Amino acid sequence: MAIDTTTRTTASPARETPDTPRLSTRDRLVLFVLCAAQFMVALDFSVLNVALPVLGADLGMSQSALQWAVTAFALPSGGFLLLFGRVGDLYGRRKLFLTGLALFAAASLLATFAWDPASFLAGRALQGLSAAAIVPAGMSLLTTTFPEGRARDRALGISGTLLSLGFTVGMVAGGVLTDTLGWRSTMGLLTVFAVIVLPLAPALLPESRTPERPRLDVPGAVTVTGGLLSLIYALSTAADHGFHRTDVIATLVAGVLLLTAFVAVESRTRAPLVSLAMLRRRTVAWGNLGGLITFSMMSTVVFVLTLYLQETLRLSAFETGLVFGVQGVLSAVAGTFAPKVIGRYGARRTLVGSLAGQGALVAALLGLNAHTWSVWLATAAVSLASMCHLGAIVSYGLTVTSGVPDAEQGLATGLVTSTQQIGLTVGIPLLGVLATTSDDLLSGVHTVLALDSGIVLAAAVLVGLGLRDRRTA
């Protein structure tokens, strides 16, 4: 169903030409609002990790129940991404973005002042639900506001940098805030972010409108949302308890069956939630594969390095945070160069090259040993790998969304953000468990890093072949 995107509540953004490469003041303000919201959500993924033991003791949560502090957020944030991406296309991205921001502020406030485990987990679940609205709506507003070319490359470069930086800053800030102000300050920080961004958004962001009442593919929404919820629950639970549990096996099977049913439903409905023609686009299919691999494998590297630094090298939480702080700074530097690299070599070549670089630098980590000097190798290799990782993030987003009509940008960016969430979810339970269950942690870390590097390098080859220009093949 076509959507008229010419009617806007604000002036249309300036279209970039070779004579106007710089962003206007209004464009910068729009970019600030959208990127601040993305940074806030990325922060929420990691800011609570260090605080979990203190939080559990304060609220009376058992060790086994603490996983729900993470899972309660991950389930709705990943499960509803595709649905909300399409809802934004049909009913208004700006409206969905503002609703998500308001809900996020209220949910963070509830989590900040939670009085028992139930109220805290309710706040976390609502944070996840609102994140599922903010992320695809924000990304589609960004890609429809900034046209293809240098403007969009630059905007996605900044967005990708803040996404990566938000996750890293969350790890460091979570420890500092918990030690100084208590675990509640981590949730309070998110409330402050939402309250700052929310008043600015209505006057700056454009809205899309439809001339007629759209129809939502309800069967498709039910099957894909149920499938993603089941899959994310199974993988999140397996990360802590392994794959042998009955509920993990049952939900994993249910997820596969529901996603299979989703494909069958989409092939028969007149107005599908996800057009199968969209999924058959080479740029969408191979671009998302590259995104899935870069996110899942990099999250695994961060996980096993955290174990290695603290358990093998006996670094403190603060010292470990400094290692990842260097990683975050260099990722930010990479974000300033990524659009220039993409402008020179193209998004597809940059994606393949970034994956190859990430895989090679992860392989360098196989030189880690039990000697303290290895911290320098760990810091250098993971920081440089993260620079390549950021290049992959920006270039895969551009690859997937390029050439997609504005009316379907919410769907395309919903696929991008679903890939991000699933990638962040699957890597650790699939590979990280090899390190945690190994009799010798260092040997287990080496095994994980070798597999991680091999998977990324293989993906670089496959994505390169899949995105090859057939006219020159």
N, C-alpha and C positions, 0 to 999 in steps of 0.2 A: 504494500500500500504506500503510495507516494505521500511524502510529507512536505508541506510548504515551509521551507526554512528561510524565506525572504522576509517574513514578518517578524520583527524583533522588537523587544521592549527597549532596546538601546540602539545607538547608532551602529551600523554594520562596521566590523573591524576593517581596518585598512588592509587592502590586498598588497602583498609585497611584489615589487618589480625590481629589476636590476638597479634602478635608480633610487630605490628606497629600501635598502637592506636592513636598516635599523628599525627596531620596534618603536611604535609610538608610545606616549605616556600611558594612554588608555590600555594599549596592548600589554604593557608591563604590569599595570595594576590587575588586569584580568589574569595574567600569568601568575602573579603573586598569590591571588586568592586560590586559584586552582592548585598550584604547587604547595601552598601552605596546608591545604586540606589533605593532599596526598602524603605530605611529610607527617602530618598528624596521625594518619592511619598506619603508616610504616612504623612510626614510633610505638604505636599500640601493640605491634607484633612482638616487640622485644623488651619494652621498658619494664615489664612485670617479672621477667625471668629470674633475675637475681633476688627479687623480693619475695619469691614464693615461700621459702621456709619461714620467714618472719610473719608473712601474711597468714600462713596456716596456723601458727601458734597463737596469733591474736584472735582469729575467728573460730578456732577449734576445729580446723579441717585436718583430717588424717592425711598421711603421706600419699596414700592411693587416691584420695579425693582431689589432691592438688592438680592432677592432670586436667581436671575439668576447668581450672582457671584458664588454661590454654585452649582446650577443646571447645568450651562454651563459646569462645570467640571465633575459632576456626570453622566450626560447623556452619553457622549462618553466613559468615563472610564469604566463604567459598561456595556454599550451596545455592545461594540466591543471586550470584553475580550475573549469570546469563539471563535469568528472568528479569532482573531489574534493568539490565542493559537494554532489553527490548521494551520494557515499560517506559523507559526514558525516551526511546525513539518514538513511541506511539503517543504518549501523553504529555511529554515535555521534559527535556533534560534539566533545565534550570529548576523547574518545580521539584523534580526528584532530588536534585543536588541539595536544595535548600531544606527539604524535608529530612534528608539524611543528616545534614549538619545539625539541625535542631534536635533530632533524636539522639545523635551522638553526644551532644552537650548534656542532655538530660540523663542519658545512660551513664556517662562518666561521672556525673554528680552522684548518681545512685551508688556506683561502685566506690566512690570516694568515702561516702558516709554509710557504707554497708554495716549492718548491725549483726548479721549472721551469715553463714555460708550461702543460704538460699538467696538473700537479697544481693549478695556480691555476684553470684553466678548469673542472676537475672540481669544485673547491670552489664556483665561481660557479654551475655548473649545479645542484648540490645545494642551494644557497641558493634558486635559482629554484623548484626542485621543492618545497622546504619552504614557500616563500612561497605557492605554489598551494594548500597545505593550510591554512596559518595564516589567510589572508585570508578565504575563504568560511566556514570553521568559526568564526572569531572574530566575523564579522559576523552569522552566524545565531545564535550564542550571545547576542549583544547584542540582536538583535530578538526572540528568544524569552524573554530574561530581563526585558526592559523592555517593558511592554505599550504598545499603541497609545495615543497621547495625549501629555501633557506629558512624561512620563518618557522615552518613546522619542525624542521630539523633542530633549530635552536631551541624551540619551546620544549620538544621532547627530550633534548639533551639536558636541559635544566631540570625537567620533571624526573628523568631517570636518575640524575645525580642526587636529588633530594630523596627519592625513594630508597636508594642504596644508603645514603647518609643517615636517613631517619632510622633505619634498622640498626646501624652501628651506634649512632648517638643514643638510641634507646638502651643498648646494652651498658654503655658507660654511665649515662644519666640515672638509670635504674639503681645502680649500686650506690652512687653518690647520694641520691635523694633518700634511699632507704636508710643509709647510715646516718644521715643528718636530720631528716625531717620525718622519717617513718614511711612505711609502704603506701599509706594513703596519699602521700604527696605525688606518687607516680600517676595515680588516677586524676588527681587534682590538676596536674600539668596538662593533661589532655582536655580537661574542662576549660582551662584558660585558653588553649589553642582554639577550641570550637567557638568560644564566646568572642574571640578577636575576629575570626574569619566571618562568622555569621552575619554581622551587621553590614559588612562591606559587599557581600555577594549580590544582594538584590539589585543594586544600582548599576553594577558592572557587567553582569553576565547576560548574554543574549538568550532568548527563548525560541524553541521551535514549536510550531502550531500545525495542527492538521485540519483541513477544511471539512472533514466528516468524522463521525465517530468510528474509531478503529476497533477491530476485533482482535482479541488476544487468543493465541493458541493455547487453550487451557490444558488439553491432554499432553501437549508437548511440554508445557510448564511443569506439570505434575511429575512427569517421568524424568525430565532432566534434573529438576531440583531434588527429587527423591534419590535419584542415582548419585548425584554429587554429594548429597548429605551422607548417604550410606558409605560411599567410597572414602570420604574425608574422615568419617568416624572410625572406619576400620583401620586406616593408615595411622591416624593420630593415636589410637589405642595401642596398636601394634608397636609404636615407637617406645612405649613404656612397658608393655607386658608381653610382647612377642605375638607371633601369628597363630599360636596353638589354641588360643581361647575360642570358645564356641561363638561368642558374640562377634568377634573379629571375622571369623570365617563366614558366619551368616550374613553380616552386613557387606562383606566384600562380594559375596555371590549376588546378594540383592542389588548392589550397585551396578555390577556388570549386566545383570538381567534388565534392570530399569533403563540403563543407557542404551542397551540393544533395542528395547521397546521404543525408546525415544527416536532412534534412527528410523524405525519402521513407521512410527506415527508421522514424522516429518516428511517421509516420502509420499504420504497419501493426502495430507491436508492442503487446502487451497492457500491458507495464509500461515505458513509455518513459523514457529518461534525462531528457528535457525534454518535458513535456506541451505539445503544440501549443495546447491550450486555454489554458495559461498564457501562451504567447507572443501569443495573440489578445486577451488582456486589454488594454483601452485603457491602463490605468495602467502595465502592464509595457512595452508596445510604445512608447508615446510618452514615458514616463519615461526609458527607456533611450536613446531617440534624443536627448533633452535631455542626458543624461549623456555620451553619446558626443561630442556637439558641444562641450560645455563643456570636457571634458578635452583633446580633440584640438586645439581652437583655442587654448586657453590655453597648452598646452605649446609650440605653434608661436610664440606671442608671446614667451615666455621665451627660446626658441632664437634668434629673429632679433634680439631686443633685446640679448642677450649679444654677438652679432656686431657690432651697431651701436655699443654702448658701447665695446667694445675696439678695433674696427677703424676706426670713423669718428671717435669722440670721443677715442680713444687713452687710455681709462681703464685702470688696472691691474686685475689680477684681484681684488685686495683692494677697490678702489673699486667695481668691478662687484658684488662680493659685498655691499657696503653697500647698494646700490640694492635688491637682492633681499632684504636683511635688513629694510628698511623694509616691503617687500611682505609678508614673513612676519609681522611684528608686527601690521600692520593686518588681515591674514587672521585672526590669533588673536583680535583684537578683534571681527571679524565673526562669529566662531564663538560668541561669548557672546550676540550679538543674534539670530542666525539662528533659534533655537527660539522666541523671543518673536515674531518676525515671522511665522513659520509658524503659531504659535498664534493669531495675530490674523487673518491673511489666508488660511491654509490652504497646504498643501504645493504644490498645483498652481499657484495664483496666484503664489506665491513663486518657483517654478521659472521660470515665464514672465517675470516681472519681473526676475529675476536674469539670465536670458539676454539680455533687452533691454538691461539696464544694462551687462553685459559687452561686448556688441556696440558700444554707443554710446561707451564709454570707449576701446575699441580704436581706434575711428574717430578719437578725439582725438589718438592717436599719429601720425596722418598729418601733424601739424604739426611733427614732428621734422625738424631740419636739421643741418648740419655745425657749427653754433655750440655752444660749450660750455654755454651756458645751457639747451640742450635737455635736459640731464640732469635738470633740475627737472621739466620736462614729463613725461619718461620715468618718473621716480620716482612722481610724483603719479598719472598716468593708469594705470600698470600696477598700482599698489597699490590704487587704487579699483576697477579691473577685477577684481582678485583677490578683493576683498571680495564683489563680485557673484558671482564664480566659486564662492566658498565657499558662498554661499547656494544656488547651483544644485546643488552637490555634496550638501548636506544634504537639500534638498527633493526631488531626484530619487531619492535612496535611500529616503526616506519614501514617495514616490509609488509606487515599484515594489513595496515590501514591504507596503504597507498592504492589509489585507483578505486576505492570503495565509495559509492555515492554518499552524500551527506545524510540521506534518509536512513542509511544502514550503518552509520558510524557507531551508534550505540551498540549494535550487535557485534561489529568488528572489535571494538574496544572491550566489550564484554568477554569475547573470546581471549583477547590479550590478557585481561586481568584474571580470568579463570585459569589460564595457563600459569600465571604468576602464583596464584594461591595453591593450585594443585602441585606445582613445582616445589614450593616451600614446604608442602606437606609430605610428599612422597620420598624425598631423598633420604632423610634421616632414618625412617623406619626400614627402608629397603637396604641401605648400606651401613648406616651408623650403628645398627645393632651388631654388626660384625666386630666392631671395636669394643662395645660394652660387654659382649659375651665372651671375648677372647681371654684365654688364661694369661696371656702376656699382652698388656695394653699396647705397648709400642709395636709389637708384631701385628696386632689387630689394626692399629692406625695405618701401618704400611699397606696392609691388604686393602683397606678402604680407599686409600689415596691412589693405589695402582688401578683399581677398578674404576674409580672416579675419573682419573685421567684418560683411561682407555675409552670410556663411554663418551666423554666430551670430544676426543679426537675423532672417534668414529662418527659422531653426529656432525662434526665439521665437514667430513667427506660426504656424508649423505645429503646434508643441506646444500652443499656446493653443487652436487650433481642434480638435486631436485630443482634448484633455482637457476640452473644453467640456461642461458639464453639460447633457445632452440634454433634461432635464426643463424647462429654461428656454430652450432653443434655439428 
